[in-house]
Amino acid sequence: MPSKSQIPTASGHAANRFAGRLALFYGAIFALVGSHLPFFPVWLRSVGIDASWIGIITAVPALTRFTILPLVTGLAERRAALRGAMIVTAFLTALGFAVLGTQHQPLLVLFAYAFTASMWTPMVPLTDAYALRGVARYGLKYGPLRLWGSAAFVVGALGCGLLADVVATRHLIWVIAATAAVGVAISLGLAPLDKPGAPPAARHRATALLRERGFLAIIVASALIQGSHAAYYAFASITWQLSGLGGLTIAALWALGVVAEIVVFALSPRFTLRPALLVAIGALSAVVRWLITAQAPPVAVLAVVQLAHGLTFGLTQIGTMGLLARHVPIHIMARGQGYLAACSGIVASSASMLSGAYFARHGPGVYYVMAAMALLGAAVMWSARYRLMDYPQSAASGG
């Protein structure tokens, strides 16, 4: 007969149920990203949308990140309906992609995609806020939950890529819509969380976050470091192709980065350094990564450099979430995530446009600009390190 210590507790069952369902939902979200990112522009072209319209349409998600997204996360928080907002946005995202599949006129596609992006872009910050509440409630670790999203991104991209070889290109939108529908089904099984008991006098803190220098340092540093990936996301494949690398090699280089990211998320529960220091390490790793990438190194060096993605993206994400968990009251975590996403959207879209103009003139030299962004992010985090250490611990508990 098992001892009492060997019998799983009710709270243990609840924690496992929460973690399992959240991991599945993270997987659904990022499988959608993985199927959408490479193939949505291909679908647009297949239904007769010209390049100028494609540029306008694909810019919509970046715009919604700092306009609609904070409104959605704020509304979810005021209604104390974080899980409900995740379900509703998942449903409306799937509906939006289904409607998109019926439209072929540029203006109608733009309107349908604007609605879809308005519902889709809040899903990640809502889910991160839900995850951090669960982390606080059950004593879990963020990294092992989030890694399933990274793994699903690869699966989504590869799966849609394989289907692209056997179905007509104009039907790829239905693959994307079906992936979104899977997210709806999974969202219905998300475990409810206790509503955070925010004292009425503390409700003003949601907007007060933007007046707190420590919080501003967190979101600005994270936005700069993650935004320094803009040239990589936009031009890495083009640069590698121009240097003579084949499609399989290019795909392998991207996969190496995602695998390194997954490893960092998996190992993150063992990290003992302060979150601010993790962010600073991620930033300095990005500086080195982009300086090397700017030299257009041979493929063997690129393979090693790609492994740094685990630090430049993964470690920065782990550190940022750790800082938010410590320094943002739990009852306004969704608002905090919304502000982070909005700041990141502004920086990423600006960096992307800057990268395009700079790449046209200087090619791989654009990575020097990205290195400067990452270094600035490190400086912001380093200058705020004492302020973050001195942050009132009651903030993390919502008191």
Secondary structure, 3 states (H helix, E strand, C coil): CCCHHHCCCHHHHHHHHHHHHHHHHHHHHHHHHHHHHHHHHHHHHHCCCCHHHHHHHHCHHHHHHCCHHHHHHHHHHHCCCHHHHHHHHHHHHHHHHHHHCCCCCHHHHHHHHHHHHHHHCCHHHHHHHHHHHHHHHHCCCHHHHHHHHHHHHHHHHHHHHHHHCCCCHHHHHHHHHHHHHHHHHHHCCCCCCCCCCCCHHHCCHHHHHHHCHHHHHHHHHHHHHHHCCHHHHHHHHHHHHHCCCCHHHHHHHHHHHHHHHHHHHHHHHHCCCCHHHHHHHHHHHHHHHHHHHCCCCCHHHHHHHHCCHHHHHHHHHHHHHHHHHHHCCHHHHHHHHHHHHHHHHHHHHHHHHHHHHHHHHHHHHHHHHHHHHHHHHHHHHHHCHHHHHCCCHHHHHCC
